[in-house]
């Protein structure tokens, strides 16, 4: 199972949990499974984050495969001007 780590900003949506283990074949399915566990988190992850899979930061990673033993981090996209 993949280990998903949540930043402090996302923990308000996870009831304070910093990490969960979950099985999913792609990032898209991972986000859907997380949204089932924590309603509302899917929209936030889809709109305002990049994902790091085993240390490799990816944007537009919706169809990226998720290895069984992956370490996943969702990163807030910083915006500024």
Secondary structure, DSSP 8 states (H G I E B T S, - for coil): -EEEE--TTTTTTTTT--EEEE--SBHHHHHHHHHHHSTTHHHHHHHSEEEEETTEEESS-TT-B--TT-EEEEEE-----
